[in-house]
Amino acid sequence: MSTAPRLTILIPTRNRPAWVKGLLRYYASLRCPFLIRVGDSSDEGPRQQVQELIHGLAETLSVVHHTYPTYQDQLPGVGTIACMTDLLARVDTDYAVFVADDDFIA
């Protein structure tokens, strides 16, 4: 029987580093054993804040940060769909769950 985590948590976000911070600190407090993938289509400043946060939690959480374009010239939601589709394609665990950057699961 494998002891590898069977779940990947997928978090799409855009320009909400404070929400991502709260969510990742929450998972760190739970000692979350699952891989977390953050799909970030933020502008440069907020994206850097998220990257610094993830770097600071490297000893506590297994988090991968993926950056995506903002798709500002597209219809609303196109960037989110592209981000979510790509994040899902990267999953190599048995299960995956999308979590909004302002939602918590336990």
N, CA, C and O of each residue as an XYZ file, in Angstrom:
424
protein
N       0.843     -1.187      0.000
C       0.000      0.000      0.000
C       0.887      1.248      0.000
O       1.845      1.336      0.769
N       0.571      2.184     -0.842
C       1.356      3.405     -0.973
C       1.028      4.385      0.153
O      -0.124      4.510      0.568
N       2.058      5.077      0.640
C       1.834      6.106      1.650
C       1.889      7.504      1.044
O       1.790      8.500      1.760
N       2.048      7.578     -0.277
C       2.096      8.873     -0.940
C       0.727      9.552     -0.840
O      -0.299      8.875     -0.899
N       0.699     10.867     -0.690
C      -0.574     11.582     -0.641
C      -1.398     11.304     -1.895
O      -0.867     11.304     -3.006
N      -2.676     11.072     -1.716
C      -3.550     10.720     -2.818
C      -4.409     11.893     -3.276
O      -5.303     11.715     -4.104
N      -4.156     13.071     -2.758
C      -4.971     14.231     -3.070
C      -4.081     15.413     -3.410
O      -3.033     15.615     -2.796
N      -4.508     16.188     -4.392
C      -3.856     17.457     -4.707
C      -4.888     18.560     -4.518
O      -6.013     18.459     -5.007
N      -4.500     19.613     -3.808
C      -5.363     20.776     -3.606
C      -4.963     21.831     -4.633
O      -3.798     22.223     -4.704
N      -5.928     22.287     -5.427
C      -5.693     23.263     -6.482
C      -6.346     24.582     -6.110
O      -7.541     24.640     -5.823
N      -5.540     25.651     -6.119
C      -6.035     26.959     -5.695
C      -5.774     27.988     -6.792
O      -4.646     28.463     -6.919
N      -6.780     28.348     -7.587
C      -6.604     29.452     -8.538
C      -6.762     30.781     -7.800
O      -7.588     30.905     -6.897
N      -5.967     31.764     -8.192
C      -6.050     33.069     -7.528
C      -5.628     34.177     -8.485
O      -4.925     33.939     -9.467
N      -6.071     35.387     -8.177
C      -5.650     36.574     -8.925
C      -5.744     37.791     -8.011
O      -6.824     38.183     -7.570
N      -4.577     38.373     -7.743
C      -4.478     39.635     -6.986
C      -5.121     39.570     -5.600
O      -5.749     40.532     -5.159
N      -4.964     38.442     -4.918
C      -5.526     38.306     -3.571
C      -4.516     37.634     -2.644
O      -4.810     36.596     -2.050
N      -3.318     38.228     -2.518
C      -2.291     37.587     -1.701
C      -2.682     37.426     -0.234
O      -2.257     36.468      0.410
N      -3.482     38.343      0.303
C      -3.889     38.221      1.706
C      -4.759     36.984      1.916
O      -4.637     36.306      2.936
N      -5.627     36.689      0.966
C      -6.474     35.497      1.062
C      -5.628     34.232      0.944
O      -5.819     33.281      1.702
N      -4.689     34.221     -0.012
C      -3.815     33.057     -0.186
C      -2.982     32.847      1.078
O      -2.776     31.715      1.514
N      -2.512     33.934      1.654
C      -1.727     33.851      2.887
C      -2.531     33.184      3.992
O      -2.033     32.275      4.656
N      -3.761     33.623      4.197
C      -4.599     33.036      5.226
C      -4.878     31.562      4.974
O      -4.866     30.747      5.896
N      -5.129     31.234      3.715
C      -5.439     29.851      3.370
C      -4.227     28.944      3.562
O      -4.348     27.868      4.148
N      -3.065     29.366      3.077
C      -1.873     28.529      3.217
C      -1.425     28.417      4.675
O      -0.951     27.362      5.096
N      -1.570     29.473      5.432
C      -1.242     29.385      6.865
C      -2.206     28.436      7.591
O      -1.819     27.734      8.525
N      -3.440     28.431      7.152
C      -4.416     27.497      7.707
C      -3.968     26.058      7.443
O      -3.946     25.238      8.360
N      -3.612     25.751      6.194
C      -3.158     24.395      5.866
C      -1.859     24.056      6.595
O      -1.662     22.909      6.997
N      -0.984     25.024      6.769
C       0.250     24.784      7.520
C      -0.074     24.448      8.974
O       0.562     23.575      9.563
N      -1.062     25.136      9.558
C      -1.431     24.857     10.952
C      -2.016     23.457     11.119
O      -1.937     22.871     12.198
N      -2.602     22.926     10.051
C      -3.155     21.574     10.071
C      -2.119     20.512      9.713
O      -2.394     19.313      9.750
N      -0.919     20.983      9.365
C       0.128     20.068      8.874
C      -0.390     19.258      7.694
O      -0.258     18.035      7.651
N      -0.975     19.959      6.750
C      -1.581     19.348      5.572
C      -0.557     18.475      4.841
O       0.503     18.969      4.458
N      -0.857     17.176      4.638
C       0.098     16.281      4.000
C       0.005     16.271      2.475
O       0.783     15.582      1.816
N      -0.927     17.021      1.912
C      -1.188     16.955      0.482
C      -0.418     18.014     -0.298
O      -0.071     19.068      0.234
N      -0.160     17.717     -1.559
C       0.449     18.691     -2.459
C      -0.573     19.781     -2.749
O      -1.746     19.503     -2.999
N      -0.112     21.017     -2.712
C      -0.953     22.169     -3.034
C      -0.363     22.842     -4.254
O       0.834     23.127     -4.297
N      -1.200     23.096     -5.246
C      -0.776     23.826     -6.445
C      -1.565     25.136     -6.504
O      -2.795     25.137     -6.548
N      -0.834     26.243     -6.504
C      -1.444     27.561     -6.590
C      -1.297     28.044     -8.029
O      -0.184     28.174     -8.540
N      -2.418     28.306     -8.670
C      -2.433     28.862    -10.022
C      -2.663     30.354     -9.923
O      -3.752     30.793     -9.555
N      -1.649     31.138    -10.248
C      -1.639     32.567     -9.952
C      -1.586     33.392    -11.234
O      -0.601     33.347    -11.970
N      -2.644     34.140    -11.491
C      -2.663     35.057    -12.633
C      -2.645     36.509    -12.157
O      -3.222     37.393    -12.791
N      -1.980     36.734    -11.043
C      -1.900     38.068    -10.435
C      -0.971     38.992    -11.202
O      -0.143     38.562    -12.005
N      -1.140     40.280    -10.923
C      -0.190     41.272    -11.396
C       1.125     41.054    -10.650
O       1.173     40.286     -9.689
N       2.185     41.721    -11.083
C       3.531     41.448    -10.561
C       3.647     41.588     -9.040
O       4.203     40.703     -8.390
N       3.147     42.655     -8.469
C       3.290     42.872     -7.025
C       2.625     41.786     -6.187
O       3.281     41.168     -5.348
N       1.334     41.544     -6.401
C       0.683     40.478     -5.644
C       1.297     39.097     -5.910
O       1.384     38.272     -5.001
N       1.717     38.851     -7.138
C       2.346     37.568     -7.460
C       3.634     37.375     -6.657
O       3.898     36.282     -6.158
N       4.425     38.426     -6.535
C       5.656     38.338     -5.750
C       5.353     38.071     -4.277
O       6.080     37.330     -3.616
N       4.283     38.672     -3.765
C       3.898     38.429     -2.372
C       3.547     36.954     -2.154
O       3.925     36.366     -1.141
N       2.823     36.361     -3.107
C       2.458     34.951     -3.005
C       3.699     34.076     -3.098
O       3.830     33.103     -2.355
N       4.612     34.413     -4.006
C       5.853     33.638     -4.148
C       6.669     33.674     -2.862
O       7.194     32.646     -2.436
N       6.782     34.842     -2.241
C       7.528     34.969     -0.986
C       6.865     34.161      0.128
O       7.546     33.513      0.923
N       5.553     34.201      0.179
C       4.822     33.426      1.177
C       5.096     31.935      1.002
O       5.395     31.240      1.973
N       4.996     31.446     -0.223
C       5.223     30.027     -0.494
C       6.649     29.643     -0.142
O       6.885     28.577      0.427
N       7.585     30.490     -0.470
C       8.987     30.221     -0.128
C       9.148     30.110      1.398
O       9.874     29.248      1.892
N       8.473     30.977      2.120
C       8.565     30.969      3.575
C       7.905     29.759      4.224
O       8.217     29.420      5.366
N       7.000     29.111      3.508
C       6.302     27.944      4.051
C       6.871     26.626      3.525
O       6.297     25.563      3.765
N       7.985     26.691      2.817
C       8.552     25.507      2.167
C       8.875     24.380      3.140
O       8.810     23.208      2.771
N       9.219     24.720      4.367
C       9.541     23.694      5.358
C       8.287     23.027      5.932
O       8.360     21.938      6.501
N       7.138     23.692      5.778
C       5.900     23.230      6.394
C       4.931     22.583      5.411
O       4.271     21.599      5.744
N       4.844     23.136      4.195
C       3.887     22.679      3.200
C       4.579     22.306      1.899
O       5.660     22.802      1.582
N       3.937     21.434      1.167
C       4.382     21.107     -0.184
C       3.516     21.909     -1.147
O       2.399     21.506     -1.475
N       4.043     23.056     -1.601
C       3.290     23.978     -2.454
C       4.080     24.256     -3.719
O       5.278     24.535     -3.673
N       3.392     24.176     -4.850
C       3.980     24.536     -6.140
C       3.218     25.750     -6.657
O       1.988     25.765     -6.679
N       3.966     26.762     -7.071
C       3.378     28.007     -7.552
C       3.496     28.052     -9.070
O       4.596     27.972     -9.618
N       2.363     28.181     -9.744
C       2.325     28.273    -11.201
C       1.808     29.663    -11.565
O       0.818     30.127    -11.000
N       2.473     30.320    -12.500
C       2.013     31.639    -12.934
C       1.326     31.527    -14.293
O       1.693     30.709    -15.136
N       0.325     32.373    -14.474
C      -0.467     32.387    -15.700
C      -0.665     33.832    -16.136
O      -0.622     34.745    -15.311
N      -0.883     34.042    -17.438
C      -1.177     35.411    -17.889
C      -2.525     35.870    -17.343
O      -3.345     35.054    -16.921
N      -2.742     37.168    -17.355
C      -3.979     37.711    -16.799
C      -5.142     37.664    -17.779
O      -6.292     37.795    -17.361
N      -4.880     37.484    -19.057
C      -5.931     37.414    -20.078
C      -6.851     38.623    -20.008
O      -8.072     38.479    -20.079
N      -6.281     39.808    -19.871
C      -7.088     41.011    -19.711
C      -7.916     41.340    -20.951
O      -8.953     41.995    -20.842
N      -7.474     40.894    -22.129
C      -8.202     41.212    -23.360
C      -9.270     40.171    -23.701
O      -9.912     40.259    -24.747
N      -9.454     39.208    -22.837
C     -10.412     38.137    -23.086
C     -11.710     38.386    -22.330
O     -11.799     39.286    -21.495
N     -12.695     37.585    -22.632
C     -13.958     37.650    -21.900
C     -13.726     37.295    -20.432
O     -12.803     36.539    -20.129
N     -14.531     37.813    -19.523
C     -14.384     37.450    -18.105
C     -14.461     35.939    -17.923
O     -15.309     35.276    -18.520
N     -13.586     35.410    -17.107
C     -13.577     33.990    -16.813
C     -12.650     33.152    -17.673
O     -12.335     32.020    -17.305
N     -12.203     33.675    -18.808
C     -11.332     32.902    -19.693
C     -10.029     32.547    -18.990
O      -9.564     31.411    -19.085
N      -9.443     33.497    -18.294
C      -8.193     33.229    -17.583
C      -8.364     32.192    -16.491
O      -7.499     31.338    -16.298
N      -9.476     32.262    -15.778
C      -9.737     31.292    -14.716
C      -9.885     29.896    -15.286
O      -9.352     28.937    -14.729
N     -10.598     29.775    -16.384
C     -10.789     28.467    -17.015
C      -9.458     27.920    -17.507
O      -9.176     26.737    -17.321
N      -8.634     28.757    -18.132
C      -7.321     28.315    -18.615
C      -6.444     27.861    -17.453
O      -5.779     26.829    -17.541
N      -6.441     28.618    -16.382
C      -5.665     28.275    -15.187
C      -6.137     26.957    -14.601
O      -5.319     26.082    -14.316
N      -7.419     26.799    -14.418
C      -7.961     25.585    -13.807
C      -7.716     24.360    -14.685
O      -7.421     23.280    -14.174
N      -7.837     24.521    -15.995
C      -7.591     23.413    -16.919
C      -6.139     22.963    -16.835
O      -5.856     21.766    -16.806
N      -5.225     23.920    -16.794
C      -3.806     23.574    -16.707
C      -3.465     22.940    -15.361
O      -2.737     21.949    -15.308
N      -3.982     23.503    -14.283
C      -3.724     22.925    -12.963
C      -4.215     21.477    -12.909
O      -3.515     20.600    -12.402
N      -5.395     21.233    -13.421
C      -5.951     19.885    -13.392
C      -5.109     18.915    -14.219
O      -4.962     17.749    -13.852
N      -4.564     19.389    -15.318
C      -3.717     18.544    -16.167
C      -2.421     18.147    -15.457
O      -1.802     17.152    -15.834
N      -2.002     18.891    -14.453
C      -0.767     18.612    -13.713
C      -0.951     17.630    -12.552
O       0.025     17.224    -11.921
N      -2.173     17.257    -12.275
C      -2.465     16.371    -11.149
C      -1.997     14.951    -11.462
O      -2.309     14.402    -12.519
N      -1.246     14.366    -10.531
C      -0.825     12.975    -10.693
C      -1.209     12.129     -9.474
O      -0.661     11.048     -9.256
N      -2.146     12.634     -8.696
C      -2.665     11.892     -7.551
C      -4.023     11.296     -7.929
O      -4.582     11.615     -8.978
N      -4.540     10.432     -7.063
C      -5.831      9.806     -7.334
C      -6.985     10.809     -7.335
O      -7.960     10.653     -8.070
N      -6.857     11.837     -6.501
C      -7.942     12.796     -6.333
C      -7.398     14.217     -6.370
O      -6.226     14.471     -6.093
N      -8.295     15.133     -6.724
C      -7.956     16.556     -6.709
C      -9.193     17.336     -6.288
O     -10.327     16.911     -6.509
N      -8.944     18.476     -5.680
C     -10.048     19.348     -5.286
C      -9.642     20.792     -5.592
O      -8.529     21.216     -5.278
N     -10.556     21.532     -6.204
C     -10.359     22.960     -6.395
C     -10.877     23.676     -5.167
O     -11.974     23.392     -4.686
N     -10.085     24.603     -4.661
C     -10.469     25.396     -3.500
C     -10.274     26.862     -3.868
O      -9.187     27.261     -4.286
N     -11.312     27.653     -3.715
C     -11.155     29.095     -3.949
C     -10.214     29.658     -2.908
O     -10.099     29.121     -1.806
N      -9.538     30.743     -3.259
C      -8.538     31.296     -2.340
C      -9.140     31.860     -1.058
O      -8.405     32.246     -0.149
N     -10.461     31.913     -0.975
C     -11.100     32.388      0.249
C     -12.004     31.324      0.887
O     -12.881     31.644      1.689
N     -11.778     30.054      0.520
C     -12.531     28.945      1.103
C     -11.587     28.018      1.842
O     -10.413     27.905      1.491
N     -12.097     27.363      2.854
C     -11.285     26.462      3.662
C     -11.940     25.091      3.684
O     -13.155     24.974      3.840
N     -11.124     24.056      3.528
C     -11.607     22.686      3.719
C     -10.770     22.047      4.817
O      -9.613     22.421      5.012
N     -11.325     21.122      5.509
C     -10.592     20.427      6.571
C     -10.804     18.943      6.467
O     -10.267     18.185      7.275
